[in-house]
């Protein structure tokens, strides 16, 4: 029945394009992600108990724990490296065409309801309800078609440009209050992007000024005469850093000595060693201790017995390096995920992991397909005013949350 079709009309419910914008509001191709995770077959590095010592020392346990933390972060980075191009391709091939079709159909629905409003047979209450429907439907799409602004102004109690200017002025005031910046009176009130960019520029300037001030304070502190205790602490820190650098350098020298391609006469073996040496150099330049140890294991320059019997002093230096690797990997994960959020407009408060984007995109594509089918049926049904009246009897307006509706994101 037409009534059944119209009673669940899809176009007034938040369409997939609206819901998807809450999680992926601005799909576009992002720049390639360069990950630290190197795709090689690594041999696992860890310290294992042996017949002479059944329990591990605290330093050994810390070493193993840090290795596991690093591997966990490598896996996450590799997962992002895999999912990103797949996501981009499916978005372009599956979502974008459906989104354009849905937008075109919603524009047609606006004109269909505009025509219905002018027909005889609607009561005053039905016209008021229909005007609300048209306003809510056309508002987010005004920029999609030149004819929509006039339709919005026809059914809204306020002019669209005036409403937009007021909303942006409110956004400007909120950003000034929240971030403590003065955006000035010359901000283009017809462009929310200009307001946000101006706020970001002010915050960046404040950050740079804070960094410069901190650097000046450090310079002033450095010029002050240091106490014997401070000098001793600095000397210990420098010595420890020297030992850490020496630990990395020793491994590098051993690998470089064994792999130096210029010493190899056989062309194929020289090429193999050249590629291995490139990996060694990359690991050394990044202070990537774990990768250097893995390369040593791979090339059989060390064995499990050697790893099991690393001295406590050496372990202390290694653990300092591995902790720094964990920190750097955390920063890289944050960078990759922040870039993904920025590229696709994902809310910063939505939890994000590599296994989520494709599932979310598949769900949104399916919902958008359903939305399109219902819009097509409703466009046919609503050509008859009786079907519009039947639907209006069952229609219930969903009131937006005024707090979140006012947010500029």
N, C-alpha and C positions, 0 to 999 in steps of 0.2 A: 504494500500500500504506500501511496505517496505520503500519507500522514506519518507512517513509521519512519520513512526516510527523513522527513522534515523535522520530526521530533528530536532527532539527535544530530541536527545540522552541525557540521564540523567547523564552519568558518568562524563562528563567534567564540568557540573555545580557543584557548591559546594554541595556535597552529604549531606544527613541528618546527617551523622556522623560528617561532618565538621562543619555544622551549629550548631549541638547540642553541639559540643565542645566549641562553643563560649559562651554557657550559662551553659552547664553541661559537661565540657570536660573530667572529670575523675570520672565517676560514680563508687562508691564502697560503701559498707556498712559502716555506721558510728557507733560509740559507742552509746549506749542508752542515750537518753537525759533525765536528771533528772530535772524536772521542779518544781518551787516553787508553781505553781498553784495546789492546793489540790482539788481533786474531791469529794466535799461534797455538800449537799444541804444547802446552806447558807441562812440565813435571811438577808435581805438588811438592812444595817446600814445607816441612814441619819437623819438629823435634819429637822423637818417639823414645819412650823408655826402653832400656836394654837390660841385659842380664846383670850388669854391674850396678844399675840404678833403676829401681822400679817406679820411683816417683820423680816428678819433674820439679825443678826449683821454681821459685816465683818468676825469675827472669825468663826461664824457658816457657812457662805457662803464658806469660805476657807475649812472648814472641809468637807462639802458636795462635793466641787470640787475635793479635794484630794481623797475622796472615789471613785468618778467616774473615776478618772485617774487610780487608782489602779485596779478597775474592768476591765477597758479597756485593761490594760496590762495583767491581768490574762487571759482574753479571748484570747489574741494573743498567749500567752504561751500554753494554752490548745489546740489551733488550731495547733501549731507546733507539739505538742505531738501526735496529731491525724494523721497529714498528713505524718510525717516522716516514720513510718513503712509501710504505704500504698505505699508511693513513692518507698521505697526500694524494696518491693515485686514486684511491677509492672516493675521496672527496670530489676530485675533479670529474671522475667518470660517472659516479653514482649520485652524489648529493647535489652538485651544482645544477645539473639539468632539471632535477625534480624541484629544486627550490625555485628556479625560474618559472617552471610550469605552475607551481602553486601560487606564485606572485601574480602571474597573468590571470589565473582563475579568480583570485581574490579581487583583483581590479574589475574583472567582469561582474563579480558578485556585487560590488559597490554600485556599479551602474544599473544592475538588475534591481536592487533594492531602491535605488533612487527613482527608477521608473515606477516601481510598485507604490512608493509613497504618494505619487501624484494620481494614482488611480482612485476611482470611487469605491466605496464599500468598506473603507477602514474607519474605525471609530477614532475619536480624539486620543483615547488612551493607547490605542494600537499605534497611532502615528507617533506619539511620544516615545513609545518603546522602540519603534523602528528607527527613529532618529538617533536614539542612543546606540543602537546596533551599528548604524552606518558610521557614526562618529568614532566609536571604538575600533571599528574595522579599518577605517581609512586613515586614522591618525598615524600609525607607524609606517604607512606606505606613501605618504604625501610626496616624497621625493622620487617615487617610482614612476609617476605619470603626471604630466602637467595639468590634467583636468581634475585631479583629486583635491587640490587645495580649495578650489571653489566649492566642491561638494562638502568638504569639511566645514567651511565657513557657513554654508547654507544651513547645516543642521546643528552646529555648535553654538553655544551662547557667547563665545568669544572668537575673535579673529585668530587664525592659526599663527601668523607671524608675531602677534602680540603675546600669545601664550608661550611661544618658543622663546621670545626675548625675556619674558618673566622667568621662565624655567632656568635659562642660562644665567640670568642675574642671580637667582637663588643658588645655582651651582657655584658661581664665582664667590658669593658671600660665604658659602659653606667651606670651600677650599681655603679661603683666606683665614677663616676661624680655626679650622682643623690644623692647618700646616703653618699658621703664623706668618703668612706672606701677604704682601700688598701687590695685587695684580694690576693696579692702575685703572684709570677710567677709559683708556684707549682700546681696551679689549673689544674685539669684534663680537657684538652680542648676537649675531646671527650664526655664529660658528662655535659649537661646544668644543671642537678640536682645538681652536685657538686658546680657549680658556684653560684646557688641560695642559696644552703645550707651554703656556705661559707659567702655569703653576709648577710644572716640571722644571722649567728653566730656572725659576726662582729657587727651587729646592736644590738644584744642582749647584747654583751659585753659592747658596748657603753652605753646602757641603764642602765646596772647594775653599771657601773662606775659613771654615772650621779646620780643614786639613792644613792650610797655610799657617793658621794661628798655632796649631799644635806643633808644627815643624819649627816655628819661631821659638816656642817655649822649649823645645828640645835643644835647640842651638844655645839658648841662654843657659839652660841647665848644664850643657856640656862645657861651657866656658867657666862655670864655677869651679873652684878648687875642690877636688874630690877627697873624701876621707880615706884613710888607709883601708877601712872595711869595704868601701865602694871599689877601690882599686883592686883589692884582693878578689872581690866577687867578679869583677870584669875579667881579671886574669884567668880565673877558673872557667868562666864561660867561654873565653877565647880558646883555652886549652881543650875544653870539651868539644868545641866546634872543630878545632884542628884534628882531633882524634876521629870525629865523625867523618870528616872529609877524607882522612887517611884511610879509613875502613872502606869507603867507596872506591878510592883511588887504587887500593891494593887489588881489589877484585877486577877493576877495569884493566889494570896493567897486565895481569895474568891472562885475561881474555884477549887483549890486544896483541900480546906477544905470541899467543898461539894461533891467532886468526889473521895476522897481517898478510894481506893478499899479495904484496910485492915479493914475499918470500916463497910463493908457490909457483912452480913451473907449469903444472898441468892447467890448461885453460878452464876446464870445467870446475876443477877444485878451486881455482882462483875466483871464479864467479860465485861459487857457493860461499866462500869465505868473505867475499866482498859484501854479500847480502847479510851474512851474520854480523859482520863488523858494523854495518849500518845500524842494526838493531842494538848492538853493544853501545855505539856512540849515542844513539837516541836515549837509551836507558841511563847512561852516565850523565848526559846533559840535563836530564830531569831528576837526577839523584834517585832514580828508581831502583832501590836496593833489591826489592823482591824480583824484579825482572832480571837483574844481573845474576842473582842466585839461581834463578830458573835456567838461565842460559848456561851457567856452570854445570848444573845437573844434566842438562840436555847434551852438553859436549863432554860429559863425564870427567870434568876437571875437579869436581868434588863428589863425594858419595854421602850416603845417609850417615855413616859413622862420623864423618867430619862435621856434619850439621849437628848431630847429637852431642858432640863434645866441644862445641864452641865455648870459649871461656866466658865467665860471668862479665868480665870487663868488655869483651867483644859484644856480648849480648846486650849490654847496657847501651853501647853505641848503636847497635843495629836497631834496638827498640825505639830509640829516639828518632832514627830515620824513618822507621815504619809508621810511627805515630804521625809524622809529618806527611807521609804518603796518604794516610787515612784522611787527614785534614784536607789535603789537596783534592782527593777524590770527592769528598763531600762538597767542596766548593764547585767542582766540575759538574756534579750531579745537579746542584742548585742552579748553575748556569744553564745547563741543558733543559731542565724542566721549566725554568723561568722563561727561557726563549720560546719553548713550546706553548706555554700559557699566553705569552705576549702575541705570538703569531696567530693563535686561534682564539684569542679573547677569553680564555678560561678564567673564571673567578678565582682569585688567589686563595679564597677560603675553601675551595673544593679540593678534596684530597685527590692526588694524582699519582699514578704509577703506570709503568709501561703497558700493563695488561688492560687498562681501562679504555683508552681512546677508541680502539676498533670496536669494542662492544657498544660503547655509547653511540658511535657513528652508525653502526648497524641498526640499533634501536631507533635512532632518529630517522634513518632512511625508510624503515618500515612504517613508522608513524606518518611520515610525509606522504608515502604512497597511499596509505589509508585516507589521509586528508584530501588528497587529490581526487580519489574515487568519489568521496562524499560530496566534494564541491561540484564535481561534474553532475552528479545526480540532482543536487539541490538547485543548480542553475536551470536544469530542465523543469523541475517541479515548480520553482518560484515564478515561472512565466505566467502561471495562473494565480490570481490574487487570492482565491480560496485557500490555496496551499500556504500562502504567506500568513493568512489569518489563523489557520490551524496551528501553524508553527508558533506564532506569537502567543497563543494560549498556553503553550507548554514551556515557553522560553523563560529562563531564569538568569538574570544577569549576575556574573561573578564579579564581586567588588574587589579591586586590587588593594593590596596592602599600601596605605598611604606613605609609610616610612620607606619601604623598599622601592615603591614606584617613583619616589622623588630622588632616588640615588642616581648619579650620573653615569653609572657603569652598566 
